[in-house]
């Protein structure tokens, strides 16, 4: 699926995503043109989805992080779709995951402080449709936050 050059390029991007194609090519031992073509192929194949900024929410004053595990009332045929549509509208929800099993959805919520979190929880989270059960887990520490793969 991936050859050695693809792996070298992806390793370099994981380590330093701001490198230009010329810099990537130089570090991978190929021309900028070849690196650009390979990156284009990786994008076309859906392996490389693009680049994005990683924001340190704590630096912006969001010091509370809560993971909400939610079980939905599945007696309504569109419960999941309606819940997800509404959850996407909450600005402080930074991640939404769906699961198989007792827990259906996990929301990651950030807030400036506990009073702000309580406001979000009372006014927006509890207003989400079709919730049968909710469990809150407050983040104490993030010990690893790395999306890199061994290539």
Long-range contacts (C-beta under 8 A, 24 or more apart in sequence): 2-47, 2-151, 5-30, 5-34, 5-38, 6-38, 6-42, 6-47, 7-151, 9-35, 9-38, 9-39, 9-42, 10-42, 10-47, 10-48, 10-151, 11-151, 13-48, 13-51, 14-148, 14-149, 14-151, 15-148, 17-51, 57-94, 57-110, 61-112, 62-92, 62-110, 62-111, 62-112, 63-111, 63-112, 63-113, 64-110, 64-111, 64-112, 64-113, 64-114, 64-116, 64-117, 64-138, 65-108, 65-109, 65-110, 65-138, 65-139, 65-142, 66-108, 66-109, 66-110, 66-111, 66-117, 66-136, 66-137, 66-138, 66-139, 67-106, 67-107, 67-108, 67-109, 67-136, 67-137, 67-138, 67-139, 68-106, 68-107, 68-108, 68-109, 68-125, 68-134, 68-135, 68-136, 68-137, 69-103, 69-105, 69-106, 69-134, 69-135, 69-137, 70-103, 70-104, 70-105, 70-106, 70-107, 70-128, 70-131, 70-133, 70-134, 70-135, 71-102, 71-103, 71-104, 71-131, 71-132, 71-133, 71-134, 72-104, 72-105, 72-130, 72-131, 72-132, 73-130, 73-131, 73-132, 74-104, 74-130, 76-130, 79-129, 79-130, 80-104, 80-105, 80-130, 82-129, 82-130, 83-128, 83-129, 83-130, 83-131, 86-127, 86-128, 86-129, 87-128, 90-120, 90-124, 90-125, 92-120, 92-124, 103-135
